[in-house]
C-alpha cells in the first residue's frame, strides 16, 4: 500500500520511495547521478533529512524533503 504525501509528516526511520528532483540530481557527481537517478528508497534520519537506502556511494550526502519528488511510503 502506498500513499502520496504532500508535506513531510514521516517519522524518523521511515522508508519512502521517491526520485530526486532534476535540479538536485544535476548537482551530483556523474557517478552518483547514475546510481541515484530514477526511483530510489530513502530513509528519514533523526535530523529530518533523507539518505538513500542501500547506496553506500550516496550516504555521504543527505537530502531535504523538498528535493524528493513524489515521496510515498514504502513497506520494504
C-alpha positions as CSV (number, residue, x, y, z in Angstrom):
1,X,0.0,0.0,0.0
2,X,1.4,3.4,-1.0
3,X,0.0,6.9,-0.4
4,X,1.2,10.3,-1.7
5,X,2.4,12.7,0.9
6,X,2.1,16.5,0.3
7,X,4.2,17.5,3.3
8,X,6.8,15.9,5.4
9,X,4.9,14.1,8.1
10,X,7.1,11.0,8.1
11,X,8.7,9.8,11.3
12,X,12.5,9.2,11.6
13,X,13.4,5.7,10.3
14,X,10.5,5.7,7.8
15,X,11.5,4.4,4.3
16,X,10.0,6.3,1.4
17,X,10.1,5.6,-2.4
18,X,11.0,8.8,-4.3
19,X,13.1,10.3,-7.1
20,X,15.5,13.2,-6.7
21,X,14.5,16.4,-8.3
22,X,16.3,17.1,-11.6
23,X,18.0,20.2,-10.0
24,X,19.4,18.1,-7.2
25,X,20.4,15.3,-9.5
26,X,22.2,17.8,-11.7
27,X,24.3,18.9,-8.8
28,X,25.7,15.5,-8.1
29,X,28.9,13.9,-9.4
30,X,28.3,12.0,-12.7
31,X,28.8,8.6,-11.0
32,X,26.3,9.4,-8.2
33,X,23.8,10.5,-10.8
34,X,23.8,7.1,-12.4
35,X,23.2,5.4,-9.0
36,X,20.6,7.8,-7.7
37,X,18.6,8.5,-10.9
38,X,15.1,7.1,-11.1
39,X,13.0,6.0,-8.1
40,X,15.0,5.1,-5.0
41,X,14.3,4.2,-1.4
42,X,15.2,6.9,1.1
43,X,15.3,6.7,4.9
44,X,14.3,9.7,7.1
45,X,17.1,10.5,9.6
46,X,16.5,11.9,13.1
47,X,17.7,15.3,11.9
48,X,14.8,15.4,9.3
49,X,17.0,14.8,6.2
50,X,16.8,11.7,4.0
51,X,19.5,9.3,3.0
52,X,19.5,6.8,0.2
53,X,18.8,3.3,1.5
54,X,21.4,0.7,0.4
55,X,23.6,3.0,-1.7
56,X,26.9,3.4,0.0
57,X,28.1,6.0,-2.5
58,X,25.1,8.2,-1.7
59,X,25.5,8.0,2.1
60,X,27.9,10.9,2.3
61,X,25.1,13.2,1.2
62,X,21.7,13.7,2.8
63,X,18.7,15.3,1.1
64,X,15.9,17.6,2.2
65,X,12.3,16.6,1.8
66,X,11.8,19.2,-1.0
67,X,14.5,17.6,-3.1
68,X,12.4,14.3,-3.2
69,X,9.8,14.0,-6.0
70,X,6.5,12.4,-5.1
71,X,7.6,10.5,-1.9
72,X,5.4,7.6,-1.0
73,X,5.5,5.3,2.0
74,X,7.4,2.1,1.2
75,X,6.8,-1.2,3.1
76,X,10.2,-2.7,2.2
